[in-house]
Protein backbone atom coordinates (compact mmCIF):
# COMPACT_ATOMS: atom_id res chain seq x y z
CA UNK A 1 0.00 0.00 0.00
CA UNK A 2 1.31 3.43 -0.95
CA UNK A 3 1.94 5.90 1.83
CA UNK A 4 0.62 9.41 1.19
CA UNK A 5 1.92 12.57 2.78
CA UNK A 6 0.38 13.97 5.97
CA UNK A 7 0.75 17.56 7.13
CA UNK A 8 0.73 19.35 10.44
CA UNK A 9 0.19 22.78 11.91
CA UNK A 10 0.66 24.12 15.41
CA UNK A 11 -2.51 22.43 16.70
CA UNK A 12 -3.48 19.98 13.97
CA UNK A 13 -2.53 16.85 12.04
CA UNK A 14 -3.90 16.48 8.51
CA UNK A 15 -3.90 12.82 7.51
CA UNK A 16 -5.21 11.43 4.20
CA UNK A 17 -8.71 10.12 4.86
CA UNK A 18 -8.90 6.32 4.77
CA UNK A 19 -11.52 3.68 5.44
CA UNK A 20 -10.51 3.61 9.12
CA UNK A 21 -12.15 7.07 9.30
CA UNK A 22 -15.54 5.61 8.29
CA UNK A 23 -17.32 6.12 11.66
CA UNK A 24 -16.07 9.72 11.83
CA UNK A 25 -17.08 10.38 8.19
CA UNK A 26 -20.54 8.95 8.88
CA UNK A 27 -20.98 11.53 11.66
CA UNK A 28 -19.58 14.39 9.55
CA UNK A 29 -21.58 13.57 6.40
CA UNK A 30 -24.77 13.66 8.47
CA UNK A 31 -23.95 16.75 10.55
CA UNK A 32 -26.38 19.70 10.23
CA UNK A 33 -23.77 21.97 8.54
CA UNK A 34 -22.82 19.33 5.97
CA UNK A 35 -26.44 18.60 5.11
CA UNK A 36 -27.30 22.31 4.91
CA UNK A 37 -24.31 23.62 2.98
CA UNK A 38 -22.88 20.63 1.08
CA UNK A 39 -25.78 18.24 0.66
CA UNK A 40 -27.02 14.81 1.62
CA UNK A 41 -24.62 12.11 0.40
CA UNK A 42 -27.06 9.32 1.35
CA UNK A 43 -24.56 7.70 3.73
CA UNK A 44 -26.36 6.11 6.68
CA UNK A 45 -24.06 3.40 8.04
CA UNK A 46 -20.36 2.87 8.78
CA UNK A 47 -20.27 0.43 5.84
CA UNK A 48 -21.71 3.08 3.50
CA UNK A 49 -19.19 5.62 4.84
CA UNK A 50 -16.35 3.19 4.14
CA UNK A 51 -17.70 2.71 0.60
CA UNK A 52 -17.96 6.51 0.19
CA UNK A 53 -14.28 6.85 1.14
CA UNK A 54 -13.27 3.92 -1.08
CA UNK A 55 -15.24 5.15 -4.12
CA UNK A 56 -15.15 8.96 -3.83
CA UNK A 57 -11.92 9.85 -1.96
CA UNK A 58 -9.33 7.09 -2.45
CA UNK A 59 -9.36 7.13 -6.31
CA UNK A 60 -8.32 10.81 -6.43
CA UNK A 61 -5.66 10.26 -3.73
CA UNK A 62 -4.21 7.40 -5.77
CA UNK A 63 -4.37 9.40 -9.02
CA UNK A 64 -3.05 12.79 -7.83
CA UNK A 65 -1.35 12.13 -4.46
CA UNK A 66 -3.74 14.44 -2.60
CA UNK A 67 -7.45 14.51 -1.78
CA UNK A 68 -9.38 14.72 1.49
CA UNK A 69 -7.52 15.05 4.79
CA UNK A 70 -8.96 14.14 8.17
CA UNK A 71 -8.15 16.99 10.57
CA UNK A 72 -7.04 15.70 13.98
CA UNK A 73 -6.32 17.83 17.06
CA UNK A 74 -2.78 17.04 18.29
CA UNK A 75 -3.55 17.51 22.00
CA UNK A 76 -6.09 14.68 22.28
CA UNK A 77 -6.14 13.05 18.81
CA UNK A 78 -9.81 13.94 18.34
CA UNK A 79 -11.04 14.02 14.73
CA UNK A 80 -12.46 17.51 14.14
CA UNK A 81 -13.31 17.72 10.45
CA UNK A 82 -11.90 17.46 6.95
CA UNK A 83 -10.03 19.74 4.60
CA UNK A 84 -8.70 18.95 1.18
CA UNK A 85 -7.98 19.62 -2.45
CA UNK A 86 -10.53 18.16 -4.85
CA UNK A 87 -10.58 17.52 -8.58
CA UNK A 88 -14.31 18.21 -8.79
CA UNK A 89 -16.37 17.27 -11.83
CA UNK A 90 -17.57 20.35 -13.70
CA UNK A 91 -14.93 22.63 -12.19
CA UNK A 92 -11.81 23.46 -14.18
CA UNK A 93 -8.99 23.44 -11.66
CA UNK A 94 -8.53 22.20 -8.11
CA UNK A 95 -11.10 23.03 -5.44
CA UNK A 96 -10.21 23.62 -1.78
CA UNK A 97 -12.88 22.57 0.67
CA UNK A 98 -13.46 22.06 4.38
CA UNK A 99 -16.10 20.86 6.82
CA UNK A 100 -16.02 20.45 10.59
CA UNK A 101 -18.25 18.86 13.19
CA UNK A 102 -20.47 21.51 14.85
CA UNK A 103 -18.70 21.32 18.21
CA UNK A 104 -15.38 22.20 16.51
CA UNK A 105 -16.56 25.15 14.42
CA UNK A 106 -15.61 28.77 15.23
CA UNK A 107 -12.32 27.84 16.89
CA UNK A 108 -9.98 28.67 14.01
CA UNK A 109 -9.40 25.04 13.05
CA UNK A 110 -10.82 25.41 9.52
CA UNK A 111 -8.60 28.40 8.73
CA UNK A 112 -5.53 26.72 10.25
CA UNK A 113 -6.12 23.52 8.26
CA UNK A 114 -7.04 25.33 5.03
CA UNK A 115 -3.94 27.54 5.14
CA UNK A 116 -1.77 24.41 5.39
CA UNK A 117 -3.67 22.61 2.62
CA UNK A 118 -3.36 25.71 0.41
CA UNK A 119 0.38 25.91 1.15
CA UNK A 120 0.87 22.22 0.36
CA UNK A 121 -1.18 22.52 -2.82
CA UNK A 122 0.98 25.35 -4.11
CA UNK A 123 4.42 24.40 -2.78
CA UNK A 124 4.31 20.61 -2.78
CA UNK A 125 1.79 19.67 -5.45
CA UNK A 126 2.49 22.55 -7.87
CA UNK A 127 -1.10 23.74 -8.11
CA UNK A 128 -1.17 27.25 -9.60
CA UNK A 129 -4.91 27.88 -9.56
CA UNK A 130 -7.08 27.11 -6.55
CA UNK A 131 -10.85 27.40 -6.70
CA UNK A 132 -13.69 26.92 -4.26
CA UNK A 133 -17.45 26.76 -4.45
CA UNK A 134 -19.98 27.55 -1.76
CA UNK A 135 -23.71 28.05 -1.48
CA UNK A 136 -24.90 31.65 -1.34
CA UNK A 137 -26.04 31.50 2.30
CA UNK A 138 -22.80 30.04 3.71
CA UNK A 139 -21.29 33.35 4.79
CA UNK A 140 -18.78 31.73 7.18
CA UNK A 141 -17.31 29.71 4.31
CA UNK A 142 -17.15 32.81 2.08
CA UNK A 143 -15.26 34.72 4.80
CA UNK A 144 -12.79 31.88 5.25
CA UNK A 145 -12.15 31.68 1.50
CA UNK A 146 -11.43 35.42 1.46
CA UNK A 147 -8.98 34.99 4.38
CA UNK A 148 -7.23 32.36 2.24
CA UNK A 149 -6.81 34.95 -0.53
CA UNK A 150 -9.49 33.61 -2.86
CA UNK A 151 -11.73 36.16 -4.54
CA UNK A 152 -15.32 35.84 -5.71
CA UNK A 153 -15.39 35.25 -9.46
CA UNK A 154 -18.91 34.32 -10.66
CA UNK A 155 -21.94 32.10 -10.20
CA UNK A 156 -21.57 28.51 -11.48
CA UNK A 157 -23.56 25.30 -11.62
CA UNK A 158 -21.95 21.89 -11.22
CA UNK A 159 -23.22 18.83 -13.13
CA UNK A 160 -26.33 17.22 -11.59
CA UNK A 161 -26.75 20.11 -9.14
CA UNK A 162 -29.55 22.61 -9.80
CA UNK A 163 -28.26 25.15 -7.26
CA UNK A 164 -26.14 28.09 -8.37
CA UNK A 165 -22.91 28.26 -6.39
CA UNK A 166 -20.49 31.09 -5.73
CA UNK A 167 -17.11 30.42 -7.36
CA UNK A 168 -13.99 31.78 -5.67
CA UNK A 169 -10.55 31.71 -7.30
CA UNK A 170 -6.89 32.23 -6.47
CA UNK A 171 -4.29 32.40 -9.24
CA UNK A 172 -0.84 31.79 -7.84
CA UNK A 173 1.64 34.37 -9.10
CA UNK A 174 4.46 32.06 -10.13
CA UNK A 175 7.15 34.74 -10.01
CA UNK A 176 6.19 36.04 -6.58
CA UNK A 177 5.79 32.52 -5.22
CA UNK A 178 9.20 31.54 -6.59
CA UNK A 179 10.92 34.63 -5.18
CA UNK A 180 9.26 34.14 -1.80
CA UNK A 181 10.53 30.59 -1.52
CA UNK A 182 14.05 31.08 -2.84
CA UNK A 183 14.76 33.78 -0.25
CA UNK A 184 17.16 35.65 -2.55
CA UNK A 185 17.50 39.26 -1.55
CA UNK A 186 20.18 40.94 -3.65
CA UNK A 187 22.44 43.42 -1.91
CA UNK A 188 22.10 46.95 -3.22
CA UNK A 189 25.04 48.19 -5.28
CA UNK A 190 26.65 51.22 -3.73
N, C-alpha and C positions, 0 to 999 in steps of 0.2 A: 504494500500500500504506500502510495506517495505521501510524503509529509509536506504540508503547505504551511507557509509562513504565518506566524501569529505576531501581534503587535502589542505594545503596552504604552500606557500613559502614567501619569503620577498616581492615579487612583484605580486604573482599569487595565484589564487584560482583554484583548480582542482575539478570539480564537475562531478559526473557520468552523462554521456550524456543521455538525455531523449528526448521524442518527442517534447518538447518545444524548442529544439535546431534545429528543422528541417530546418528553413530558413538559419541558419548559416551553417549547414551540407551541404545543397544544394550548397552554395557558395564554401565551402571547397572541396567537392567531384568533383567540376568542375573547380578548380583552375589549372593553368598551371603546377605547381609542382606535384600536385596529379596525374593529367593525365599522366605526363611524367614518374614519378618514381613509382607510385603505380598502376595506371591503371584506365580505364574508368569503373565505376560501373553502368553506364546506369541509372543515377538518374537525371531527368530533370524537376522536379517540387517539390514544398514543400510537396505535398502529397506523392510523391515517396520517398522523404528524410525521412519523418515520418515513412513510411513502412520499409525503410532500417534500421532505428534505432530500430524499433519494432521487425524486423525479424533477424537482424544480430548482434545487440549490446545487447539489453535487455535480450535475453535468457542466454547469458554467465554471465551477471551481476547477474541474478536471481540464476543461478547454482553455481557460484563460489564466488560471493560477490565483484568481481572487473571486470572491462572491460575497456571501453573507457571513458576517462575523457575530458570534455570540459575545455580548459584552458582560464581563464578569468583574465584580468589585474585588480588588486585591485583598482588602482587609478581612473579609469573611467568605470569599469565594461564591457569593450569591450571584446568580444570573439575573441581570437587570433588564436587558433588552437586546436588540440587534442593531447593527449598522453595517452598511456594505456598499459595494460598487456593483451595479447590475447592468447587464447587457439586455435591456428591456425591448421586447418586440414592439415595433412601431415608433421607436425613439432612436434617432440617429445619434450615436455617441453613448457614453457610459453615464449612468444615472446613479447619484448618491442618494441613499435612503436610510431611514432610521425609525425605530419604534421601540418604546419602552413600556414595561408594565406600569400601571397607574401609580403604584406606591413609590416608583423610582423616577417619576417625572418631576420637573421643576427643581432639580438639584444640580444642574450643570453637566450631568452625565452625557446627554445627547451631544452637546456642543463639544465636550472633551473627546468623545469617541469619533465624532464626525471630522474634527480637525485632524486627528491622526489618520483616519481613513483617507481623507483628502490628500494629506501629505504623502502617504504611501502610494496612492494612485498616481500622483504626479512624479514623485522621486523614484519610486521603486518599480512601478508598472508602466511608466512612460505615457500616461494618459495626458493628452494636451487639451482636452475639452471635457468638462464635467457638466452634466445636466441634472436637473431634478424636476419632478412633477409633484404637485400637491393640489388637493381640492381647494376651492375658493374660500371655504369657511375655516380652514386650518391655519389660523393666523400665527399660532406658535411655531408651526413648521416653516412658514414664510419668513418669520423673523430669524429663525436659526439659519436658514439658507442665506439670508442677507449677511449674517455674521460670518458665514463661511466665504463671503465674497462673491456669491452668485447673484445675478441680477435678473429681474423679471424680464422675459423676452416676449411671450405671446401666449394665447390660448391654444391648446392642442387637444386632440382626441386620440386615444390609443385604440388599437383594434379590439373589437368586442366589448367596448366600454362606451356607453352613450353619454357619459358625463364629460363636460369640458373641464380640462385641468389647466392650471397655471404652470407654464414652463419657465424654469430658471436656468441660466447658463453662466458658465465661467470658462473663458478662453485663457489658457495658460500662456503668458508671454514668454516664449522660449528663451529669448535673449536675457530678460530680467531674471528668469528662473536659473539660467545657467550662471550668470554673474553672481547671483546670490549664493550659489552652492560651490563656486570655485574659490570664493573668498580672496580674489585678487584685487588689491587696492594699490594701484600704481602710485609711486612717490612723485610728488610734483617736482618738475625740473626748475631749479633756481639759477 
